Structure formats: C-alpha cells, structure tokens
Amino acid sequence: MRVPQLGRALSTGDLAAVALAPGVAWLPVLRHARDVGAAILPIDFRLSRTERAALIATARPSVIADENGVRRADGVPIDPAIGLVIATSGTSGHARLAELPAQAVEAAVLASAAAIDARPEDRWLSCLPVAHIGGLLVLERHLLLGAPVTFRRRVTRSVIARLGDARFTSLVPTQLTRLLDAGADLGRFRAILVGGSGIDAELANRVAEAGVRVVPTYGMTETCGGVVYGGRPLAGVEVRTARWGELLVRGPTLMRGYRLDPAASVEVFEPGGWLRTGDGGEVDDDGTVRVLGRLAGVIVSGGEKIWPAEVEAALSSHPEVAAVLVSGSSDRKWGQRVVARVVPRRRATPPTLESLRDHAAETIARHKLPRELIIVERLDRTSLGKIRRR
C-alpha cells in the first residue's frame, strides 16, 4: 500500500480501515486523517483473510487500505470528531468497535505524559501491535507531543542494548517477563508502562529487585488505554465503585460509544456519563484503585465470592508453576468449586493439588483454595498476553 495514495483518498467523515505492518508508515496516515477530519480503524496485519473480512463487515468503512491498494467502499460515514475506531481486545471472542474522539486521544496522551514526566524530546520504543490502543498511543505521542519513536516488531535483550536514547515504552507482562529472564538492561528506561493484564506478586518482586521503574496501568480500549497509573487515576479521571461492586470510570478520555451498535453503547454507560468497566474493584478513601477482576469471572462457592486473579496471584509464586488459570466449575455441594489449570515448570514433575493448596494458604483464606487441579501444556493467550478465559 502506498501511503500518499491513502492520503489522497481520505476526506472529512471517512473511516479508513488500514492494514499496515507496524512502522514509520503509520505516522503520516494518522497525521493526515487528523488533519482532514477522518478516522482510522487499524487492522491487525496478522489477521487471516476471514478475520479481516469479518471486522471490515462489522465496521463498514468508507475506505479500505491494504496490500491490494487503496479503494473506496460502500461504508457508513463517521462523525469528523472521531479520530480512532479500535476493536476491543476482550477475551470473550466478540469484538466491538470503540469510537474514540480525537479530543479523548489528546486528553489521554497529555495526562499520561504529565503522570510520568515524559517530555516532547523523550524517545519512545514502539513494540506493541498498532491495532491495539496501547500500541497506537505510542504513535499518538509522536503526533501530539513531537516525541521521537523507534519501532521494533520484537523486543529482545539485544534490541534493548542497541536502543540508544529511548527512555519510555509500553509493554505487556509477557514481554516484561521475557526481558527480565534474558537479563535485558531495563534500567535505561525512565518508565515502562505495563498494561493488558495485571502484574502478579512474583513479577512485581522481580521488577523491584532489578531496580526498574515499572508503572502498572489499568484501563481498556473504551477509556483510551490506561487511565489509572500505579493505582491512581490520571488527572481529570474519576473512578468509583457501583453498589453492585463494578468499577465505573468518568472523564475526558472516554469513547463516544460502539460503532453502529447503539444498544451496546447505551448499556455500557450509567447516568452521569459513567462507563461500566465490567471489572470488580474497590476505591480506597485516599483514591487508590484496586482491581479485583472481571465480574463475569467471579466464582461463588458456598456463598462466598472468590476472585480468580487473587487465587492466581497466590498460586503463581509456587516454584513448580510456570503459568496458572483459575476458574469456577459447577459443584453440587458448593454451587461452584475453584479449579486451577496449571502449566508446570517441569513437565515430568508437576505440582500436586495438596502442595498448591498449602502454598496458597500462606496468603489467602482457605475457602478460596482450589479444589481441583488440571495440568495443561499451555494457556491460550491474546496478542497482548491476556489469558483467554473462555
């Protein structure tokens, strides 16, 4: 695809579905769309033809740009105030298309820069998929702040060693873990934003021991990426807990709604402009936000609510556990029982249920302990490192 050809095809109110590999070619695409009042829907270039066709059919763009060139399509116009349309990266398998106003993107970039003291001259390393909000925001930092960007499709120890003056980056926990395992010099970064999924206790301890400044972030596509840094909401962002235990978010970084899905758009907002996150959590008196996990995944056993993420954190530090997924299974006596699916560090000597329960009992109550163990070879993950819980 020729970038100048796309530029000539875009006009006010267009939505362009763009399938383009990560790299500097994205920068003029995003800049021109912003200048003319068009919106960009980034298509993950790794998707199969079937997946790509399904996403385009849902989005109904007016311009399609891919390896076959740039062409007009019989699409639906979009409000010129919308800058980006991003497919949600939820683990349910059903993606919705969040419409993000250009002003929301700008608010997110400026609030993030203030929180981590990132200046226009500070270089960013871009190594997340551009089709996800975390990766795209690195590019937006170049457009809105003037920050230089270095692109790398894979991030390894040798890549880090040759980075030069890069001072910030965004990673997912899987990337961070691999870099720590490889002994990469992560102390060169003034801050590493980590999102996509939570940081467990073991990874947090390793980060502290390595002296690396990691900023855990919480947010989602619908909030224009992370809006809680290190447990504290960004400037202008409000977070509260609904009476049913769900975290609600309000502020200038929120999406307008889901493209061509008015029913879902109405359902996701509470009165007063509060976005329903789908996550259970708590907000302390000092404003600190604690995320407990997806409400849909909470396990009710013997009348007690058990959050899978809490149990996973307790089990993940077991010396024989490489990865773990906790879920609920129907149980005649308890209603649900806690089930742990474990990838062992050594296939020949997997942990026993008893050893896992004894280990986890040191940090969580016994009624939260797993009652069933399933040994698996691997856990299916999304491109951002999230475990697919379905």
Secondary structure, 3 states (H helix, E strand, C coil): CCHHHHHHHCCCCCEEEEECCCCCCHHHHHHHHHHHCCEEEEECCCCCHHHHHHHHHHHCCCEEEECCEEEECCCCCCCCCEEEEEECCCCCCCCCEEEEEHHHHHHHHHHHHHHHCCCCCCEEEECCCCCCHHHHHHHHHHHHHCCCEEECCCCCHHHHHCCCCEEEEEECHHHHHHHHHHCCCHHHCCEEEECCCCCCHHHHHHHHHHCCCEEEEEEEHHHCEEEEECCEECCCCEEEECCCCEEEEECCCCCCEECCCHHHHHHCEECCCEEEEEEEEEECCCCCEEEEEEHHHCEEECCEEECHHHHHHHHHCCCCEEEEEEEEEEECCCEEEEEEEEEECCCCCCCCHHHHHHHHCCCCCHHHCCCEEEECCCCCECCCCCECCC
